[in-house]
Structures are given as structure tokens and as C-alpha cells.
Amino acid sequence: MAELTKTVDGNPLPASKFAYVGDAQNIATWHLPIDKDHIESALKMFGHEKHVPEGAMTATAKKIAAAAKDAGLDTKNFTDTYLKTSEHGEAQSPWIEIFRAGDYRAQGKSVITRSDLERVIRNYDPTYHEAPVCVGHPKDNLPAYGWIDRLALDGDVLLAREKQVDPKFNEARQAGRYKKRSAAFYQDAAGNVAGLRHVAYLGAQPPEVKGLQDVQFNDSGRTFIVFGEEESVADEKTMEERLKAFFSELFGRKTEGATFSEADVKRIAGEAVTAATQPLTTKITQLETDLKSQGTAFSEREQKIAGAEVAQRGVDAITRLKSAGKWIPAYEKMGLGLVFGELAKTSATVEFGEGDAKKQVAPLQLLVEFLEGLPKIVPGGTNFTGVTVVAGGKGAGDPLTDAARARQKEKNITFSEALDQVAQENPELTRPGAAAAGAV
């Protein structure tokens, strides 16, 4: 009787040339070929292959390591990862579904195929970028409640295995507080998904967990795109679109190089506060009432501790907006800081949508996200006064303006860029009598 073989890339291989053989008489259960043409691939794909059961992981890893050594390959990293920790490491967590290949063009995105997800798996290297498990989608940093250890595919579904998951966060998930999750992927130059950035859980307010490490993203200029179940329903979009349209129209009228007058700043701050907080007024009032009733259950010491933590949430939110250039001093004068403080006190969430599309978010988080979505309010470049600059970069004929126009023509750059360069190179031109540099 002829020996049973399984063909891989045109070559028939016996069961002995596979790291894992579930049933010697069923080639569908043979996985991870370890012949000379495929041993390197087995080293890379082990841990991402979902067909190897937990009980067979160590034996399969040993077989791959032995075959790799026979082929003269370096197995140190493989051994350190899969063999040295196999008996003493933390218990393996189950595979969870984080994304499904499909057509996302209706959401303004793209079609994601199984091949795209295979590329994500090949590129995933925790030693280079270990994708965090977060609550919500961080742009800069948020606490990490766990980390993604490995990725795998089951048909068109991308699976992830977590590690170092915070126990309180895991309890909250098991209690059903986070029923929605989505994934963010880095994109390559062609706009294809190329790597996993983070996995976000959506739903309830994050649990109060002390000592979590903040995720510090080093995106190195790479763009990323978010997919998942967080798409809003009609009711939520109505409010979001109305606010976005308001700020888009407000800032869209500004021409390049224009600055804000004090009157503009006060008007923008006042309208921003009104537009962002008015839809939440009724809900906030109810939440404040609930908070007062909850306060009677705390001791005096616990109330002081809780109050300090609540106040810090508001301060952290404002600091985050300031660092992003989305907070101006006029906001404090208009009382927006007090609004943040009141919103930070609420422990409940605001719920939008219906059925499976429901989304819950803390009022403070909602307001911060709205303001973060605005164009940058605080000017990032140098602002000059004392020179009348009109549309097109033409000034009143002083040396600074004349030099900037000449630099603009010479370098084929914008007038604003030319003005900054000339001012840095010739600071004397910014002094009274030429052009004065001022601050907004």
C-alpha cells in the first residue's frame, strides 16, 4: 500500500514532514509542513495556526525546533518564545474574533479580503509593536487593559489571543459591559491594511483600575483606519453631524494665514460650549441627581478620595485638549472648565441608538471627542502684527513683507512659510519700525 501523502506547493509530503498530525489517516489534519522548503515558514507561522490544539502546542513546537536545527536555522527566539515559557508562562487565553473580511465601502472605507488579513498576520511582530487592548480608540494614549499576543485566521475572521489582561476589565467583559469591539489597522502607501494597531472594546465606562500602563503610540507617520461595530445609528449621527457641520462651517470660512481676534475667540468659545453641551443638559441633570443619591452610601474618607479622582479626570481631559491645540484661555473664561468638572462627576453613561447598534459613552468622553474632532484652534506657527497682510500675501510695503514676498517667489512656498523663514533669519525685521511679532 502506497504511503499516504499531502501535496504542498506541488510536492507530496508524508506525515513525518508535518509538525502536527491530528490523524495519520486524514491529511486534512496535517498542518505546518517542516520540509526544507517550508521550515522557515513553520517557524514564523507557529502560534498563528489555530488548528493546533492547546495540548499539542509544546510537542509541535519541539518538532519544529528540531527540524529547524537540522536545517541550520537559528531557533533561539523561537525556543525562548514557545518552549521556555510553555510550562511556566501564564495560562493561554481563548481566541477571540476581532474583525471579519468584507466590503466596508458603505462606511466610507474599503473592501478587506482574506489576503489583506493574511498580510496583517505576517506583519504582526509584538517585539516591534505590541497591539494594546483599549476601551475606545486612542489617538495618542489611553490605558492598556491587555495586549495582543498572537493573531490567526478562521476562514475570513481575524482572531486574536490576548495576554496580561487586567482582571477587573476581564470581569467587566464577562458581565456583558463590553459587547462591541473593533480593530484599528495601519495602512501602507497604497492604502491597504498592513498591520494591527490596537483592539478597542466599546460600551460601558472604563473600570476604575489603578496602575495601568498608558499606551504610547509611535506611529512614525503611518496612517491607520478603524473598522468594527462602533458605527453610529441615525439618532446619534444627527447630533454628531450637526456639531461637525457647525465647526466645519465656522472654521471653513477662515482663509490661509488668517488669525483670530479676541471677539472671534469669545464668540467661538461661547458657541462651542452651547452647541456641545445643550443636547446633554437634561441627561446631565438626571445624572447629577443620581450621583448625589449615591454619595450618601460613601463614608467621608471615601468621598474625599472619590472627589479627588473625579476632579483629576476633568483636569486630564483639559490637559489632553491643550496638548492637541484644541483648548484656548477663553474657554476657561466662558466656564467650560466647570462644565468638564461637572461632567467628570457622572458615573453613568449616555446611550445612543437602538438594538445591536446601541452605543454607550460617558458624557465627558463624548464632549472631549467632539472637541478633539475640531480643526486645531490654537495657531501653531508664528503670528505677526504691525504689518497689514492682505489676501495673496501682499503687505503694506515694509522690509519684512518685502523680504517674505521675495522668499515666497524664490522658494515657491506659501507666504506664511516664507514669512516664518525670513523672521527667523532676520529677527531685527520683527522689531517695532519693521514688523512686530506678537502672540495670540
Contacts in CASP RR format, 6 or more apart in sequence:
PFRMAT RR
TARGET T0000
AUTHOR 0000-0000-0000
METHOD contacts of the structure
MODEL  1
MAELTKTVDGNPLPASKFAYVGDAQNIATWHLPIDKDHIESALKMFGHEK
HVPEGAMTATAKKIAAAAKDAGLDTKNFTDTYLKTSEHGEAQSPWIEIFR
AGDYRAQGKSVITRSDLERVIRNYDPTYHEAPVCVGHPKDNLPAYGWIDR
LALDGDVLLAREKQVDPKFNEARQAGRYKKRSAAFYQDAAGNVAGLRHVA
YLGAQPPEVKGLQDVQFNDSGRTFIVFGEEESVADEKTMEERLKAFFSEL
FGRKTEGATFSEADVKRIAGEAVTAATQPLTTKITQLETDLKSQGTAFSE
REQKIAGAEVAQRGVDAITRLKSAGKWIPAYEKMGLGLVFGELAKTSATV
EFGEGDAKKQVAPLQLLVEFLEGLPKIVPGGTNFTGVTVVAGGKGAGDPL
TDAARARQKEKNITFSEALDQVAQENPELTRPGAAAAGAV
3 14 0 8 1.000
4 14 0 8 1.000
4 15 0 8 1.000
4 24 0 8 1.000
4 25 0 8 1.000
4 27 0 8 1.000
5 12 0 8 1.000
5 13 0 8 1.000
5 14 0 8 1.000
5 27 0 8 1.000
6 12 0 8 1.000
6 13 0 8 1.000
6 15 0 8 1.000
6 18 0 8 1.000
6 27 0 8 1.000
6 30 0 8 1.000
7 13 0 8 1.000
8 33 0 8 1.000
8 35 0 8 1.000
8 38 0 8 1.000
9 37 0 8 1.000
9 38 0 8 1.000
11 35 0 8 1.000
11 37 0 8 1.000
13 33 0 8 1.000
13 35 0 8 1.000
15 21 0 8 1.000
15 24 0 8 1.000
15 30 0 8 1.000
17 33 0 8 1.000
17 34 0 8 1.000
17 35 0 8 1.000
18 30 0 8 1.000
18 31 0 8 1.000
18 32 0 8 1.000
18 33 0 8 1.000
18 34 0 8 1.000
19 31 0 8 1.000
19 32 0 8 1.000
19 33 0 8 1.000
19 34 0 8 1.000
19 42 0 8 1.000
19 46 0 8 1.000
19 52 0 8 1.000
19 60 0 8 1.000
19 63 0 8 1.000
19 64 0 8 1.000
19 67 0 8 1.000
20 29 0 8 1.000
20 30 0 8 1.000
20 31 0 8 1.000
20 32 0 8 1.000
20 49 0 8 1.000
20 51 0 8 1.000
20 52 0 8 1.000
20 56 0 8 1.000
20 60 0 8 1.000
20 63 0 8 1.000
21 29 0 8 1.000
21 30 0 8 1.000
22 29 0 8 1.000
22 30 0 8 1.000
22 56 0 8 1.000
23 29 0 8 1.000
29 51 0 8 1.000
31 49 0 8 1.000
31 51 0 8 1.000
31 52 0 8 1.000
32 42 0 8 1.000
32 45 0 8 1.000
32 46 0 8 1.000
32 49 0 8 1.000
32 52 0 8 1.000
32 60 0 8 1.000
32 64 0 8 1.000
33 41 0 8 1.000
33 42 0 8 1.000
34 42 0 8 1.000
34 63 0 8 1.000
34 64 0 8 1.000
34 67 0 8 1.000
34 68 0 8 1.000
36 71 0 8 1.000
39 64 0 8 1.000
39 67 0 8 1.000
39 68 0 8 1.000
39 71 0 8 1.000
39 73 0 8 1.000
40 68 0 8 1.000
40 73 0 8 1.000
42 64 0 8 1.000
42 67 0 8 1.000
42 68 0 8 1.000
43 64 0 8 1.000
43 68 0 8 1.000
43 73 0 8 1.000
43 75 0 8 1.000
43 78 0 8 1.000
44 122 0 8 1.000
46 52 0 8 1.000
46 60 0 8 1.000
46 61 0 8 1.000
46 64 0 8 1.000
46 78 0 8 1.000
46 82 0 8 1.000
47 57 0 8 1.000
47 82 0 8 1.000
47 150 0 8 1.000
47 152 0 8 1.000
48 121 0 8 1.000
48 150 0 8 1.000
48 151 0 8 1.000
48 152 0 8 1.000
48 153 0 8 1.000
49 152 0 8 1.000
50 95 0 8 1.000
50 152 0 8 1.000
50 153 0 8 1.000
50 154 0 8 1.000
50 159 0 8 1.000
52 60 0 8 1.000
54 92 0 8 1.000
57 82 0 8 1.000
57 86 0 8 1.000
57 92 0 8 1.000
58 82 0 8 1.000
58 83 0 8 1.000
58 86 0 8 1.000
58 87 0 8 1.000
61 78 0 8 1.000
61 82 0 8 1.000
61 83 0 8 1.000
61 86 0 8 1.000
62 83 0 8 1.000
64 78 0 8 1.000
65 75 0 8 1.000
65 78 0 8 1.000
65 79 0 8 1.000
65 83 0 8 1.000
68 75 0 8 1.000
68 78 0 8 1.000
69 75 0 8 1.000
90 163 0 8 1.000
90 164 0 8 1.000
92 161 0 8 1.000
93 149 0 8 1.000
93 161 0 8 1.000
93 162 0 8 1.000
93 163 0 8 1.000
93 165 0 8 1.000
94 161 0 8 1.000
95 152 0 8 1.000
95 154 0 8 1.000
95 159 0 8 1.000
95 160 0 8 1.000
95 161 0 8 1.000
96 159 0 8 1.000
96 160 0 8 1.000
96 161 0 8 1.000
96 162 0 8 1.000
96 181 0 8 1.000
97 154 0 8 1.000
97 157 0 8 1.000
97 158 0 8 1.000
97 159 0 8 1.000
98 158 0 8 1.000
98 159 0 8 1.000
98 160 0 8 1.000
98 181 0 8 1.000
98 182 0 8 1.000
98 183 0 8 1.000
98 199 0 8 1.000
99 112 0 8 1.000
99 117 0 8 1.000
99 157 0 8 1.000
99 158 0 8 1.000
99 182 0 8 1.000
99 183 0 8 1.000
99 227 0 8 1.000
99 228 0 8 1.000
100 156 0 8 1.000
100 157 0 8 1.000
100 158 0 8 1.000
101 112 0 8 1.000
101 113 0 8 1.000
101 114 0 8 1.000
101 116 0 8 1.000
101 117 0 8 1.000
101 156 0 8 1.000
101 157 0 8 1.000
101 158 0 8 1.000
102 111 0 8 1.000
102 112 0 8 1.000
102 113 0 8 1.000
102 156 0 8 1.000
103 111 0 8 1.000
104 110 0 8 1.000
104 111 0 8 1.000
104 112 0 8 1.000
104 227 0 8 1.000
105 111 0 8 1.000
107 227 0 8 1.000
107 231 0 8 1.000
109 225 0 8 1.000
109 227 0 8 1.000
110 191 0 8 1.000
112 193 0 8 1.000
112 227 0 8 1.000
114 153 0 8 1.000
114 155 0 8 1.000
114 156 0 8 1.000
116 192 0 8 1.000
116 193 0 8 1.000
117 153 0 8 1.000
117 156 0 8 1.000
117 158 0 8 1.000
117 193 0 8 1.000
118 153 0 8 1.000
119 192 0 8 1.000
119 193 0 8 1.000
119 194 0 8 1.000
119 195 0 8 1.000
120 151 0 8 1.000
120 158 0 8 1.000
120 185 0 8 1.000
120 193 0 8 1.000
120 194 0 8 1.000
120 195 0 8 1.000
120 196 0 8 1.000
121 151 0 8 1.000
121 152 0 8 1.000
121 153 0 8 1.000
121 158 0 8 1.000
123 194 0 8 1.000
123 195 0 8 1.000
124 131 0 8 1.000
124 148 0 8 1.000
124 150 0 8 1.000
124 151 0 8 1.000
124 195 0 8 1.000
124 196 0 8 1.000
126 147 0 8 1.000
126 148 0 8 1.000
126 149 0 8 1.000
129 197 0 8 1.000
129 218 0 8 1.000
130 147 0 8 1.000
130 148 0 8 1.000
131 147 0 8 1.000
131 148 0 8 1.000
131 196 0 8 1.000
131 197 0 8 1.000
131 198 0 8 1.000
131 199 0 8 1.000
132 138 0 8 1.000
132 144 0 8 1.000
132 145 0 8 1.000
132 146 0 8 1.000
132 147 0 8 1.000
132 148 0 8 1.000
132 198 0 8 1.000
132 199 0 8 1.000
132 215 0 8 1.000
133 144 0 8 1.000
133 145 0 8 1.000
133 146 0 8 1.000
133 147 0 8 1.000
133 148 0 8 1.000
133 162 0 8 1.000
133 165 0 8 1.000
133 169 0 8 1.000
133 198 0 8 1.000
133 199 0 8 1.000
133 201 0 8 1.000
134 142 0 8 1.000
134 143 0 8 1.000
134 144 0 8 1.000
134 145 0 8 1.000
134 198 0 8 1.000
134 199 0 8 1.000
134 200 0 8 1.000
134 201 0 8 1.000
134 215 0 8 1.000
135 142 0 8 1.000
135 143 0 8 1.000
135 145 0 8 1.000
135 169 0 8 1.000
135 178 0 8 1.000
135 200 0 8 1.000
135 201 0 8 1.000
135 202 0 8 1.000
135 203 0 8 1.000
135 206 0 8 1.000
136 142 0 8 1.000
136 200 0 8 1.000
136 201 0 8 1.000
136 202 0 8 1.000
137 182 0 8 1.000
137 184 0 8 1.000
137 198 0 8 1.000
137 200 0 8 1.000
137 226 0 8 1.000
137 230 0 8 1.000
138 198 0 8 1.000
138 215 0 8 1.000
138 217 0 8 1.000
139 372 0 8 1.000
140 217 0 8 1.000
140 320 0 8 1.000
140 323 0 8 1.000
140 324 0 8 1.000
141 214 0 8 1.000
141 215 0 8 1.000
141 216 0 8 1.000
141 217 0 8 1.000
142 214 0 8 1.000
142 215 0 8 1.000
143 206 0 8 1.000
143 209 0 8 1.000
143 212 0 8 1.000
143 213 0 8 1.000
143 214 0 8 1.000
143 215 0 8 1.000
144 212 0 8 1.000
144 213 0 8 1.000
144 214 0 8 1.000
144 215 0 8 1.000
145 165 0 8 1.000
145 166 0 8 1.000
145 169 0 8 1.000
145 201 0 8 1.000
145 206 0 8 1.000
145 209 0 8 1.000
145 212 0 8 1.000
146 162 0 8 1.000
146 163 0 8 1.000
146 164 0 8 1.000
146 165 0 8 1.000
146 166 0 8 1.000
146 169 0 8 1.000
147 162 0 8 1.000
147 163 0 8 1.000
147 164 0 8 1.000
148 160 0 8 1.000
148 161 0 8 1.000
148 162 0 8 1.000
148 163 0 8 1.000
148 196 0 8 1.000
148 199 0 8 1.000
149 161 0 8 1.000
149 162 0 8 1.000
149 163 0 8 1.000
150 160 0 8 1.000
150 161 0 8 1.000
151 158 0 8 1.000
151 159 0 8 1.000
151 160 0 8 1.000
151 161 0 8 1.000
151 196 0 8 1.000
152 158 0 8 1.000
152 159 0 8 1.000
152 160 0 8 1.000
152 161 0 8 1.000
153 159 0 8 1.000
158 183 0 8 1.000
160 196 0 8 1.000
160 199 0 8 1.000
166 207 0 8 1.000
166 209 0 8 1.000
166 212 0 8 1.000
168 207 0 8 1.000
168 208 0 8 1.000
168 209 0 8 1.000
169 206 0 8 1.000
169 207 0 8 1.000
169 209 0 8 1.000
171 207 0 8 1.000
172 178 0 8 1.000
172 204 0 8 1.000
172 207 0 8 1.000
173 201 0 8 1.000
177 203 0 8 1.000
177 204 0 8 1.000
178 201 0 8 1.000
178 202 0 8 1.000
178 203 0 8 1.000
178 204 0 8 1.000
179 203 0 8 1.000
180 201 0 8 1.000
180 202 0 8 1.000
180 203 0 8 1.000
180 228 0 8 1.000
180 229 0 8 1.000
180 230 0 8 1.000
180 359 0 8 1.000
181 199 0 8 1.000
181 200 0 8 1.000
181 201 0 8 1.000
181 202 0 8 1.000
181 228 0 8 1.000
181 229 0 8 1.000
182 199 0 8 1.000
182 200 0 8 1.000
182 202 0 8 1.000
182 226 0 8 1.000
182 227 0 8 1.000
182 228 0 8 1.000
182 229 0 8 1.000
182 230 0 8 1.000
183 196 0 8 1.000
183 197 0 8 1.000
183 198 0 8 1.000
183 199 0 8 1.000
183 200 0 8 1.000
183 226 0 8 1.000
183 227 0 8 1.000
183 228 0 8 1.000
184 196 0 8 1.000
184 197 0 8 1.000
184 198 0 8 1.000
184 199 0 8 1.000
184 200 0 8 1.000
184 224 0 8 1.000
184 225 0 8 1.000
184 226 0 8 1.000
184 227 0 8 1.000
185 193 0 8 1.000
185 194 0 8 1.000
185 195 0 8 1.000
185 196 0 8 1.000
185 197 0 8 1.000
185 224 0 8 1.000
185 225 0 8 1.000
185 227 0 8 1.000
186 193 0 8 1.000
186 194 0 8 1.000
186 195 0 8 1.000
186 196 0 8 1.000
186 197 0 8 1.000
186 219 0 8 1.000
186 222 0 8 1.000
186 223 0 8 1.000
186 224 0 8 1.000
187 193 0 8 1.000
187 194 0 8 1.000
187 222 0 8 1.000
187 223 0 8 1.000
187 224 0 8 1.000
187 225 0 8 1.000
188 194 0 8 1.000
191 223 0 8 1.000
193 225 0 8 1.000
197 217 0 8 1.000
197 219 0 8 1.000
197 224 0 8 1.000
198 215 0 8 1.000
200 226 0 8 1.000
200 230 0 8 1.000
202 229 0 8 1.000
202 230 0 8 1.000
202 359 0 8 1.000
203 349 0 8 1.000
203 359 0 8 1.000
203 360 0 8 1.000
203 361 0 8 1.000
204 349 0 8 1.000
204 360 0 8 1.000
205 347 0 8 1.000
205 348 0 8 1.000
205 349 0 8 1.000
205 360 0 8 1.000
205 362 0 8 1.000
205 365 0 8 1.000
208 309 0 8 1.000
229 356 0 8 1.000
230 359 0 8 1.000
231 357 0 8 1.000
232 240 0 8 1.000
232 352 0 8 1.000
232 353 0 8 1.000
232 357 0 8 1.000
232 359 0 8 1.000
233 352 0 8 1.000
233 353 0 8 1.000
233 354 0 8 1.000
233 357 0 8 1.000
233 358 0 8 1.000
233 359 0 8 1.000
234 353 0 8 1.000
235 352 0 8 1.000
235 353 0 8 1.000
235 354 0 8 1.000
236 352 0 8 1.000
236 353 0 8 1.000
236 359 0 8 1.000
239 279 0 8 1.000
240 370 0 8 1.000
242 275 0 8 1.000
243 275 0 8 1.000
243 276 0 8 1.000
243 370 0 8 1.000
244 373 0 8 1.000
246 271 0 8 1.000
246 275 0 8 1.000
247 272 0 8 1.000
247 373 0 8 1.000
247 374 0 8 1.000
247 375 0 8 1.000
250 268 0 8 1.000
250 271 0 8 1.000
251 374 0 8 1.000
251 375 0 8 1.000
252 375 0 8 1.000
255 391 0 8 1.000
256 414 0 8 1.000
256 416 0 8 1.000
257 389 0 8 1.000
257 415 0 8 1.000
257 416 0 8 1.000
259 379 0 8 1.000
259 383 0 8 1.000
259 440 0 8 1.000
260 268 0 8 1.000
260 377 0 8 1.000
260 379 0 8 1.000
260 440 0 8 1.000
262 330 0 8 1.000
265 328 0 8 1.000
265 330 0 8 1.000
266 330 0 8 1.000
266 333 0 8 1.000
266 334 0 8 1.000
268 330 0 8 1.000
268 377 0 8 1.000
269 328 0 8 1.000
269 330 0 8 1.000
269 331 0 8 1.000
269 333 0 8 1.000
269 334 0 8 1.000
269 336 0 8 1.000
270 334 0 8 1.000
272 331 0 8 1.000
272 336 0 8 1.000
272 371 0 8 1.000
272 374 0 8 1.000
273 331 0 8 1.000
273 334 0 8 1.000
273 335 0 8 1.000
273 336 0 8 1.000
273 339 0 8 1.000
276 367 0 8 1.000
276 370 0 8 1.000
276 371 0 8 1.000
277 284 0 8 1.000
277 339 0 8 1.000
277 367 0 8 1.000
280 343 0 8 1.000
280 350 0 8 1.000
280 363 0 8 1.000
280 366 0 8 1.000
280 367 0 8 1.000
283 350 0 8 1.000
283 363 0 8 1.000
284 342 0 8 1.000
284 343 0 8 1.000
284 346 0 8 1.000
284 363 0 8 1.000
287 345 0 8 1.000
287 346 0 8 1.000
287 347 0 8 1.000
287 348 0 8 1.000
287 363 0 8 1.000
288 342 0 8 1.000
288 345 0 8 1.000
288 346 0 8 1.000
290 347 0 8 1.000
290 348 0 8 1.000
291 345 0 8 1.000
291 346 0 8 1.000
291 347 0 8 1.000
294 347 0 8 1.000
295 303 0 8 1.000
298 306 0 8 1.000
310 341 0 8 1.000
310 344 0 8 1.000
310 345 0 8 1.000
311 341 0 8 1.000
311 344 0 8 1.000
313 341 0 8 1.000
313 344 0 8 1.000
313 364 0 8 1.000
314 337 0 8 1.000
314 340 0 8 1.000
314 341 0 8 1.000
314 343 0 8 1.000
314 344 0 8 1.000
314 364 0 8 1.000
317 340 0 8 1.000
317 344 0 8 1.000
317 364 0 8 1.000
317 368 0 8 1.000
318 327 0 8 1.000
318 337 0 8 1.000
318 340 0 8 1.000
320 368 0 8 1.000
320 372 0 8 1.000
321 327 0 8 1.000
321 368 0 8 1.000
321 371 0 8 1.000
321 372 0 8 1.000
324 372 0 8 1.000
324 376 0 8 1.000
325 376 0 8 1.000
325 377 0 8 1.000
325 378 0 8 1.000
325 380 0 8 1.000
326 371 0 8 1.000
326 372 0 8 1.000
326 373 0 8 1.000
326 374 0 8 1.000
326 376 0 8 1.000
326 377 0 8 1.000
326 378 0 8 1.000
327 371 0 8 1.000
327 377 0 8 1.000
327 378 0 8 1.000
328 377 0 8 1.000
328 378 0 8 1.000
331 337 0 8 1.000
339 367 0 8 1.000
340 364 0 8 1.000
340 367 0 8 1.000
341 364 0 8 1.000
343 362 0 8 1.000
343 363 0 8 1.000
343 364 0 8 1.000
343 367 0 8 1.000
344 364 0 8 1.000
346 362 0 8 1.000
346 363 0 8 1.000
346 364 0 8 1.000
349 360 0 8 1.000
349 361 0 8 1.000
349 362 0 8 1.000
349 363 0 8 1.000
350 360 0 8 1.000
350 361 0 8 1.000
350 362 0 8 1.000
350 363 0 8 1.000
350 366 0 8 1.000
351 358 0 8 1.000
351 359 0 8 1.000
351 360 0 8 1.000
352 358 0 8 1.000
352 359 0 8 1.000
352 360 0 8 1.000
352 361 0 8 1.000
353 359 0 8 1.000
361 369 0 8 1.000
378 440 0 8 1.000
379 440 0 8 1.000
381 416 0 8 1.000
381 420 0 8 1.000
382 419 0 8 1.000
382 420 0 8 1.000
382 423 0 8 1.000
382 437 0 8 1.000
383 437 0 8 1.000
383 438 0 8 1.000
383 439 0 8 1.000
383 440 0 8 1.000
384 400 0 8 1.000
384 419 0 8 1.000
384 423 0 8 1.000
384 430 0 8 1.000
384 435 0 8 1.000
384 436 0 8 1.000
384 437 0 8 1.000
384 438 0 8 1.000
385 435 0 8 1.000
385 436 0 8 1.000
385 437 0 8 1.000
385 438 0 8 1.000
386 435 0 8 1.000
386 436 0 8 1.000
387 395 0 8 1.000
387 396 0 8 1.000
387 398 0 8 1.000
387 400 0 8 1.000
387 401 0 8 1.000
387 435 0 8 1.000
388 395 0 8 1.000
388 396 0 8 1.000
389 395 0 8 1.000
389 401 0 8 1.000
389 415 0 8 1.000
392 415 0 8 1.000
393 401 0 8 1.000
393 404 0 8 1.000
393 405 0 8 1.000
393 408 0 8 1.000
393 415 0 8 1.000
394 401 0 8 1.000
394 405 0 8 1.000
395 401 0 8 1.000
395 405 0 8 1.000
398 433 0 8 1.000
398 434 0 8 1.000
398 435 0 8 1.000
399 429 0 8 1.000
399 434 0 8 1.000
399 435 0 8 1.000
400 419 0 8 1.000
400 422 0 8 1.000
400 423 0 8 1.000
400 426 0 8 1.000
400 429 0 8 1.000
400 430 0 8 1.000
400 434 0 8 1.000
400 435 0 8 1.000
401 419 0 8 1.000
401 435 0 8 1.000
403 422 0 8 1.000
403 426 0 8 1.000
403 429 0 8 1.000
404 415 0 8 1.000
404 418 0 8 1.000
404 419 0 8 1.000
404 421 0 8 1.000
404 422 0 8 1.000
405 415 0 8 1.000
405 418 0 8 1.000
407 413 0 8 1.000
407 418 0 8 1.000
407 421 0 8 1.000
407 422 0 8 1.000
408 414 0 8 1.000
408 415 0 8 1.000
408 417 0 8 1.000
408 418 0 8 1.000
411 417 0 8 1.000
411 418 0 8 1.000
411 421 0 8 1.000
422 429 0 8 1.000
423 429 0 8 1.000
423 430 0 8 1.000
423 435 0 8 1.000
423 437 0 8 1.000
428 434 0 8 1.000
429 435 0 8 1.000
430 436 0 8 1.000
430 437 0 8 1.000
END
